[in-house]
Amino acid sequence: MRSNTAVGKKDKQGGFVKLILGIDQGGTKTCAAVSDVSGNILSYNRSAGAYFPKTGIEEAMHCMMDAAENALNTAKLTLDDIDSVVAGVTGIDWNGDDKMIADELKKHIGNKKIIACNDCEIAYYGGATSRTGAVICTGTGINAAMFSPDGKKFVMGDYLKSSLQGATAISSRTIEAVFESELGALPETKLTDLYLDFSDETSVDGLLKKYMCDEDFSNNILSLCPQIKKIADEGDEVALTVLDSFAEELTVCFVAAMKKMNMLELNCDIVLAGSVFGRTDGLTAMVTEKIRNQAKNANIVNAVFEPVVGACILGILKNTGKINDEAVENLAVSAKKFGLLKL
């Protein structure tokens, strides 16, 4: 029996309003949100993250279902109330991965309309509603994707080398710059004090030893990305040079992929998403300017919503074909309520 407690209304044809379950799974967290096709987000929940190529399908599904069931319970709904599911999942990188995840979801959710895609795709819909465009999603790592007018898509995935992997790469580049500064190959930099303070070391020699020998320390320095960007924004020459080099190399790869997809001349949205891209910081400005110099007709924007909202938006598009102004307003109001606006 359908429980329409939280829906509270019927559509114009007298049927129940279609509901979408959006899922965003990353390595650190799994988020789930329920929305209707008018853009009203009814509930939200999060659970632990998973990366199915390493943690396995069962663990990934457990995290998805935990977040989904809690979101449904909050809205006093059940899976019977859900019409369609959109899951953006980290690790969907190769042909057939999307079908494999969708098939697994069917085992847990039932015979719903299910879309499984790379989490980069739902990040795109966190900033755009057109089906044609591109996204760069940069957090701990990086991914990018293009969606062409003919319906084809290209998720760059591992085409983006390790030296471009988001905060991980930026932290590695900057600590190596500290060592070059100590040698005299680069000027003095405030990055040195940043890393010394973080490591509790009193010398660059001690810092180097910790970086080379302590795996936990090497993995944890990515948390310094916000401070690194701040030092660059304050005019530190070395930090600026490192970030500019990162932005340039990223742009070269991204523009090449746009050309590959015959999209470089298009009037389309390019969405910058993920924790590394702030709204006003210098790195975002560098990437925006470098891409705009070559993709002259593109509209480069920051993501407005968290990716789980992007999953709901993709679900709305699949159900209705478009997002109208009323739905955009509903999304903004309800996303703010659940803390899902990117400010």
Secondary structure in CASP SS format (residue, H / E / C, confidence):
PFRMAT SS
TARGET T0000
AUTHOR 0000-0000-0000
METHOD secondary structure of the structure
MODEL  1
M C 1.00
R C 1.00
S C 1.00
N C 1.00
T C 1.00
A C 1.00
V C 1.00
G C 1.00
K C 1.00
K E 1.00
D C 1.00
K C 1.00
Q C 1.00
G C 1.00
G C 1.00
F E 1.00
V C 1.00
K C 1.00
L E 1.00
I E 1.00
L E 1.00
G E 1.00
I E 1.00
D E 1.00
Q E 1.00
G C 1.00
G C 1.00
T C 1.00
K E 1.00
T E 1.00
C E 1.00
A E 1.00
A E 1.00
V E 1.00
S E 1.00
D E 1.00
V C 1.00
S C 1.00
G C 1.00
N C 1.00
I E 1.00
L E 1.00
S E 1.00
Y E 1.00
N E 1.00
R E 1.00
S E 1.00
A E 1.00
G C 1.00
A C 1.00
Y C 1.00
F H 1.00
P H 1.00
K H 1.00
T H 1.00
G C 1.00
I H 1.00
E H 1.00
E H 1.00
A H 1.00
M H 1.00
H H 1.00
C H 1.00
M H 1.00
M H 1.00
D H 1.00
A H 1.00
A H 1.00
E H 1.00
N H 1.00
A H 1.00
L H 1.00
N H 1.00
T H 1.00
A C 1.00
K C 1.00
L C 1.00
T C 1.00
L H 1.00
D H 1.00
D H 1.00
I C 1.00
D C 1.00
S E 1.00
V E 1.00
V E 1.00
A E 1.00
G E 1.00
V E 1.00
T C 1.00
G C 1.00
I C 1.00
D C 1.00
W C 1.00
N C 1.00
G C 1.00
D H 1.00
D H 1.00
K H 1.00
M H 1.00
I H 1.00
A H 1.00
D H 1.00
E H 1.00
L H 1.00
K H 1.00
K H 1.00
H H 1.00
I H 1.00
G C 1.00
N C 1.00
K C 1.00
K E 1.00
I E 1.00
I E 1.00
A E 1.00
C E 1.00
N C 1.00
D H 1.00
C H 1.00
E H 1.00
I H 1.00
A H 1.00
Y H 1.00
Y C 1.00
G C 1.00
G C 1.00
A C 1.00
T C 1.00
S C 1.00
R C 1.00
T C 1.00
G E 1.00
A E 1.00
V E 1.00
I E 1.00
C E 1.00
T E 1.00
G C 1.00
T C 1.00
G C 1.00
I E 1.00
N E 1.00
A E 1.00
A E 1.00
M E 1.00
F E 1.00
S C 1.00
P C 1.00
D C 1.00
G C 1.00
K C 1.00
K E 1.00
F E 1.00
V E 1.00
M C 1.00
G H 1.00
D H 1.00
Y H 1.00
L C 1.00
K C 1.00
S H 1.00
S H 1.00
L H 1.00
Q C 1.00
G H 1.00
A H 1.00
T H 1.00
A H 1.00
I H 1.00
S H 1.00
S H 1.00
R H 1.00
T H 1.00
I H 1.00
E H 1.00
A H 1.00
V H 1.00
F H 1.00
E H 1.00
S H 1.00
E H 1.00
L H 1.00
G C 1.00
A C 1.00
L C 1.00
P C 1.00
E C 1.00
T C 1.00
K C 1.00
L H 1.00
T H 1.00
D H 1.00
L H 1.00
Y H 1.00
L H 1.00
D H 1.00
F H 1.00
S H 1.00
D C 1.00
E C 1.00
T C 1.00
S C 1.00
V H 1.00
D H 1.00
G H 1.00
L H 1.00
L H 1.00
K H 1.00
K H 1.00
Y H 1.00
M H 1.00
C H 1.00
D C 1.00
E H 1.00
D H 1.00
F H 1.00
S H 1.00
N H 1.00
N H 1.00
I H 1.00
L H 1.00
S H 1.00
L H 1.00
C H 1.00
P H 1.00
Q H 1.00
I H 1.00
K H 1.00
K H 1.00
I H 1.00
A H 1.00
D H 1.00
E C 1.00
G C 1.00
D C 1.00
E H 1.00
V H 1.00
A H 1.00
L H 1.00
T H 1.00
V H 1.00
L H 1.00
D H 1.00
S H 1.00
F H 1.00
A H 1.00
E H 1.00
E H 1.00
L H 1.00
T H 1.00
V H 1.00
C H 1.00
F H 1.00
V H 1.00
A H 1.00
A H 1.00
M H 1.00
K H 1.00
K H 1.00
M C 1.00
N C 1.00
M C 1.00
L C 1.00
E C 1.00
L C 1.00
N C 1.00
C C 1.00
D E 1.00
I E 1.00
V E 1.00
L E 1.00
A E 1.00
G C 1.00
S C 1.00
V C 1.00
F C 1.00
G C 1.00
R C 1.00
T C 1.00
D C 1.00
G H 1.00
L H 1.00
T H 1.00
A H 1.00
M H 1.00
V H 1.00
T H 1.00
E H 1.00
K H 1.00
I H 1.00
R H 1.00
N C 1.00
Q C 1.00
A C 1.00
K C 1.00
N C 1.00
A C 1.00
N E 1.00
I E 1.00
V E 1.00
N E 1.00
A C 1.00
V C 1.00
F E 1.00
E C 1.00
P H 1.00
V H 1.00
V H 1.00
G H 1.00
A H 1.00
C H 1.00
I H 1.00
L H 1.00
G H 1.00
I H 1.00
L H 1.00
K H 1.00
N H 1.00
T H 1.00
G C 1.00
K C 1.00
I C 1.00
N C 1.00
D H 1.00
E H 1.00
A H 1.00
V H 1.00
E H 1.00
N H 1.00
L H 1.00
A H 1.00
V H 1.00
S H 1.00
A H 1.00
K H 1.00
K H 1.00
F C 1.00
G C 1.00
L C 1.00
L E 1.00
K C 1.00
L C 1.00
END
